[in-house]
């Protein structure tokens, strides 16, 4: 779960130092925005640019908001945050690296530009002006809709990043997401699109799951760009979201005079999704777990269920926790989650008060005896252990506040903690 925001004093200080750093080092700034897939996409960009430029991606430290983590990343890479001594270290090294210019400072910064509330995008652009903007996906009901009057206003906030992009810049947009594609009307910058649909500049085709010894290994697809076609094989990653991330990263890398063959050599060698992002793990009783406990939103849940549907298994189980910060849309999106899940799974376990709507909707479409609803992760974890069998595939997904990663730890092949 995220901690409280940093104090106004520390926030002022890191903004002040960050502006000085950007003037002193003048890196190229790539902003990754959208409602889902930002973290995976920024890591794909980092991988695609390997051996081309010195790259740093913004931290995904869960104790800070995306805005704070991105700005702090301008000053350095920090594994852990928080506490007086941490901030003393940040300020000491910031002053040192401003006085004595570091030869190791990255040429490219890839930063997440999240919009958790009104004004976030404008504030970030005032600090770090990107020359390349990637917008991943938004959907009809973006995350953090609770902080905005309507879902449309939440989408408009994300659009501001393109309105503030200079005409000399480049916007790389998801062609398959109508809300994202409409954003092209809001910028004078160059537009490059990526997606599965015909018409995308970076078009993904022939997407498939790869297996080895009857076990899922990764994904394969082809990327078509400017009359060039390159086959792509990525190990250890699953879902169309990874293909989207690779396509967006390729579009970015081509801006740095790379070529598709080199790009996909880099991706194949270096790209993997971060922990808790559609990670396939071995589970107890010879099962497999899809760990997607990094968070949950309508669009990311749909993608996770699609991965669950794609990977073959004897039985499929979903453990779904609350989706937070959706405001007036809470009931509708949780009911829709139940409808979508019921079409894919054999058993459903829900965690949290909001997810009771998920369970209620699923019961209308699947046997009631196969749907279980709990208030806590501990209860859900115990029930899950009682029903799983050899050959099961288990999706575990929830917002951070549910702490569903504890359920994953309990049923991993080698549990590292107990309830």
Protein Blocks (a to p, Z undefined) as FASTA:
>chain_A
ZZddddfklmmmmmmmmmmmmmmnopacdddedjehklmmmmmmmmmmgokbccddddfb
fkbcfklmmmmmmnoccfbgcdjklmmmmmmmmmmmmmmccfkbcfbdcdddddfbghkl
mmmmmmmccfbdcdfbebjbdghklmpmblklmmmmmmmmmmmpcfklccdddfklmklm
mmmmmccbdcddedjbehiabacehiacddeehiafbdcddddeehiacddddehiacjk
lmmmmmmmmmmmmmnopafklmmmmmmmmgccdehiapacddehhiacddffkbccfklm
mmmmmmmmmpgcfbdcddddddehkljmmmmmmmmmmmmmmmmmmbdcdedjklmmmmmm
mmmmccfklcccdfbfklmmmmmmmmgcehiacdddddfklommmmmmmmgmbdcbdZZ
